[in-house]
């Protein structure tokens, strides 16, 4: 049997706190979502001023990154390069930049999805959160 790491509530709180700090430092109104490796929602935080729809988009981006074990931008790029059939991929609804997997020893243990500003800034916030794990 294999042993794998999992996100604890303390890990999730650390990620959320660091992601929030990054967003607030830039005055970005976003929603931050954190999921486990199966795409199940562990944390959802909508900062003041974030658009209501961002509370749907951020978890979708996180779920896509966790299930695919790669950044959600990869899927956006594939589609933008003309592979439109990928839009029908099951369970992947957040195929936009801003979902980043949390990797521990090369294994995906979850993901962070952010929505509310430019996609590259969403990803910047997600990465800042993940960096809090060290």
C-alpha positions in Angstrom: 0.0 0.0 0.0 1.1 3.6 -0.7 1.0 6.4 1.8 0.1 9.9 0.6 0.0 13.4 2.1 -3.3 15.1 2.6 -4.2 18.7 3.3 -5.1 19.4 6.9 -7.4 22.2 8.1 -4.2 24.0 9.3 -2.8 23.7 5.7 -6.0 25.0 4.2 -6.1 28.0 6.6 -2.4 28.8 5.8 -3.1 28.7 2.1 -6.2 30.8 2.4 -4.5 33.4 4.6 -1.5 33.8 2.3 -3.8 34.0 -0.8 -6.0 36.6 0.9 -2.9 38.6 1.9 -1.7 38.6 -1.8 -5.1 39.7 -3.0 -5.4 42.5 -0.4 -1.9 43.7 -1.1 -3.0 44.5 -4.6 -6.5 45.5 -3.7 -8.0 42.7 -5.8 -11.5 41.6 -4.9 -11.6 37.9 -5.6 -13.0 34.6 -4.4 -10.5 31.9 -3.2 -11.4 28.2 -3.3 -9.4 25.3 -2.0 -10.2 21.7 -2.8 -8.8 18.3 -1.9 -7.3 15.9 -4.5 -10.7 14.7 -5.5 -11.9 18.2 -6.2 -14.1 18.4 -3.0 -14.5 21.9 -1.6 -12.5 22.5 1.6 -12.6 26.4 1.7 -14.5 29.2 -0.1 -13.8 32.8 0.7 -15.3 35.7 -1.2 -13.6 39.0 -0.4 -15.5 42.2 -0.1 -16.4 43.5 -3.6 -15.9 40.2 -5.4 -18.5 39.5 -8.1 -21.0 36.9 -7.1 -20.2 34.7 -10.1 -16.6 34.4 -8.8 -18.0 32.1 -6.1 -18.9 29.6 -8.8 -15.8 30.1 -11.0 -13.1 29.8 -8.4 -14.2 26.3 -7.2 -14.5 25.2 -10.8 -11.0 26.3 -11.5 -9.7 24.5 -8.4 -11.6 21.3 -9.2 -10.2 21.3 -12.7 -6.6 21.7 -11.5 -7.0 19.0 -8.8 -8.7 16.4 -11.1 -6.3 17.1 -14.0 -3.3 17.4 -11.7 -2.1 20.4 -13.7 -2.9 24.1 -13.9 -6.3 24.9 -15.4 -4.5 27.2 -17.9 -3.3 24.1 -19.7 -6.9 23.4 -20.7 -7.5 27.0 -21.7 -4.5 26.9 -23.9 -5.5 23.6 -25.6 -8.9 25.0 -26.4 -7.5 28.3 -27.6 -5.2 26.4 -29.9 -8.3 25.0 -31.7 -9.1 21.7 -29.8 -12.7 22.8 -29.1 -13.8 19.3 -28.5 -12.0 19.5 -25.2 -14.9 21.7 -24.0 -16.9 18.4 -23.6 -14.4 16.8 -21.2 -16.4 15.5 -18.2 -16.2 17.1 -14.8 -13.9 20.0 -16.0 -15.9 23.2 -15.9 -13.2 25.6 -14.9 -10.9 25.5 -17.9 -9.6 29.0 -17.4 -6.3 30.2 -15.9 -6.4 30.6 -12.2 -6.5 27.0 -10.9 -3.2 25.7 -9.5 -2.6 22.2 -8.1 -1.0 21.8 -4.7 1.9 19.3 -5.2 3.7 17.5 -2.3 6.5 15.2 -3.3 5.3 15.2 -6.8 1.7 14.1 -5.8 -1.3 16.3 -6.1 -3.0 16.8 -2.7 -5.5 19.5 -3.8 -5.7 22.7 -5.7 -6.4 26.4 -5.3 -8.7 28.3 -7.6 -9.1 32.1 -7.7 -11.5 34.3 -9.7 -12.2 38.0 -9.8 -9.3 39.7 -11.6 -7.2 39.0 -14.7 -6.6 35.3 -15.0 -2.8 35.7 -14.6 -3.5 37.6 -11.4 -5.9 34.9 -10.2 -3.1 32.4 -10.7 -0.6 34.7 -8.9 -2.9 34.7 -5.9 -3.3 30.9 -6.0 0.5 30.4 -6.2 1.1 32.8 -3.3 -1.3 30.8 -1.2 0.4 27.5 -2.1 3.8 29.0 -1.3 2.7 29.3 2.4 3.1 25.5 2.7 6.8 25.9 2.2 
